[in-house]
Amino acid sequence: MRALDAALTRQLDAELEPHALQVFPTSRPAFRGLGLATATAARLLRQCLDAGLTPRWSASNPVTQRLAVRLGYRPAGVCEVLYRR
């Protein structure tokens, strides 16, 4: 298992921009529903906890919200996220 670091994140393609948190209907359909997001997010959360960090989750859409609940997060409020196009 390899930790997510700057070199690995540079391999993400432009399809995942601006911040890899949006849901794109055409992105990697063959890999959807396999539990990859859950496994990856769980590993990241474990790394945060092992490093003494308090992980937070920003669920910007229903898909991310369901993933957050599967990972044990509970709703704590709503915030509005703005970004420039």
TORKOL-4160 file (C-alpha; in steps of 0.2 Angstrom, whole numbers, padded with zeros to 4 digits, m for minus):
85
<pt num="1" X="0000" Y="0000" Z="0000"/>
<pt num="2" X="0007" Y="0017" Z="m0005"/>
<pt num="3" X="0003" Y="0033" Z="0004"/>
<pt num="4" X="m0005" Y="0047" Z="m0006"/>
<pt num="5" X="0008" Y="0060" Z="m0008"/>
<pt num="6" X="0012" Y="0075" Z="m0020"/>
<pt num="7" X="0020" Y="0064" Z="m0033"/>
<pt num="8" X="0005" Y="0052" Z="m0034"/>
<pt num="9" X="m0008" Y="0066" Z="m0034"/>
<pt num="10" X="0001" Y="0074" Z="m0049"/>
<pt num="11" X="m0004" Y="0058" Z="m0059"/>
<pt num="12" X="m0022" Y="0062" Z="m0057"/>
<pt num="13" X="m0029" Y="0068" Z="m0074"/>
<pt num="14" X="m0038" Y="0084" Z="m0079"/>
<pt num="15" X="m0054" Y="0075" Z="m0079"/>
<pt num="16" X="m0054" Y="0076" Z="m0060"/>
<pt num="17" X="m0051" Y="0094" Z="m0059"/>
<pt num="18" X="m0054" Y="0107" Z="m0051"/>
<pt num="19" X="m0053" Y="0097" Z="m0034"/>
<pt num="20" X="m0058" Y="0079" Z="m0037"/>
<pt num="21" X="m0074" Y="0080" Z="m0027"/>
<pt num="22" X="m0087" Y="0083" Z="m0040"/>
<pt num="23" X="m0097" Y="0069" Z="m0048"/>
<pt num="24" X="m0094" Y="0067" Z="m0067"/>
<pt num="25" X="m0106" Y="0055" Z="m0075"/>
<pt num="26" X="m0093" Y="0051" Z="m0088"/>
<pt num="27" X="m0079" Y="0048" Z="m0076"/>
<pt num="28" X="m0073" Y="0030" Z="m0075"/>
<pt num="29" X="m0090" Y="0021" Z="m0077"/>
<pt num="30" X="m0082" Y="0004" Z="m0077"/>
<pt num="31" X="m0075" Y="0007" Z="m0059"/>
<pt num="32" X="m0091" Y="0013" Z="m0051"/>
<pt num="33" X="m0099" Y="0003" Z="m0037"/>
<pt num="34" X="m0084" Y="m0008" Z="m0033"/>
<pt num="35" X="m0080" Y="0000" Z="m0016"/>
<pt num="36" X="m0064" Y="0009" Z="m0022"/>
<pt num="37" X="m0069" Y="0026" Z="m0015"/>
<pt num="38" X="m0074" Y="0018" Z="0002"/>
<pt num="39" X="m0057" Y="0009" Z="0003"/>
<pt num="40" X="m0047" Y="0024" Z="m0002"/>
<pt num="41" X="m0056" Y="0036" Z="0009"/>
<pt num="42" X="m0055" Y="0023" Z="0024"/>
<pt num="43" X="m0036" Y="0022" Z="0021"/>
<pt num="44" X="m0034" Y="0041" Z="0020"/>
<pt num="45" X="m0044" Y="0043" Z="0037"/>
<pt num="46" X="m0033" Y="0029" Z="0045"/>
<pt num="47" X="m0017" Y="0039" Z="0039"/>
<pt num="48" X="m0024" Y="0055" Z="0047"/>
<pt num="49" X="m0029" Y="0047" Z="0063"/>
<pt num="50" X="m0012" Y="0038" Z="0064"/>
<pt num="51" X="m0003" Y="0055" Z="0061"/>
<pt num="52" X="m0014" Y="0063" Z="0075"/>
<pt num="53" X="m0025" Y="0073" Z="0064"/>
<pt num="54" X="m0043" Y="0075" Z="0065"/>
<pt num="55" X="m0051" Y="0071" Z="0048"/>
<pt num="56" X="m0066" Y="0081" Z="0042"/>
<pt num="57" X="m0077" Y="0077" Z="0028"/>
<pt num="58" X="m0085" Y="0090" Z="0016"/>
<pt num="59" X="m0100" Y="0081" Z="0007"/>
<pt num="60" X="m0104" Y="0092" Z="m0008"/>
<pt num="61" X="m0116" Y="0080" Z="m0016"/>
<pt num="62" X="m0127" Y="0065" Z="m0012"/>
<pt num="63" X="m0114" Y="0053" Z="m0018"/>
<pt num="64" X="m0101" Y="0060" Z="m0006"/>
<pt num="65" X="m0114" Y="0061" Z="0008"/>
<pt num="66" X="m0118" Y="0043" Z="0006"/>
<pt num="67" X="m0099" Y="0039" Z="0007"/>
<pt num="68" X="m0096" Y="0049" Z="0022"/>
<pt num="69" X="m0110" Y="0040" Z="0031"/>
<pt num="70" X="m0103" Y="0023" Z="0026"/>
<pt num="71" X="m0086" Y="0029" Z="0034"/>
<pt num="72" X="m0095" Y="0034" Z="0050"/>
<pt num="73" X="m0097" Y="0053" Z="0048"/>
<pt num="74" X="m0113" Y="0061" Z="0054"/>
<pt num="75" X="m0120" Y="0077" Z="0048"/>
<pt num="76" X="m0114" Y="0092" Z="0058"/>
<pt num="77" X="m0121" Y="0107" Z="0047"/>
<pt num="78" X="m0121" Y="0114" Z="0030"/>
<pt num="79" X="m0109" Y="0126" Z="0022"/>
<pt num="80" X="m0109" Y="0134" Z="0005"/>
<pt num="81" X="m0093" Y="0131" Z="m0006"/>
<pt num="82" X="m0089" Y="0144" Z="m0019"/>
<pt num="83" X="m0076" Y="0143" Z="m0033"/>
<pt num="84" X="m0072" Y="0153" Z="m0048"/>
<pt num="85" X="m0074" Y="0146" Z="m0065"/>
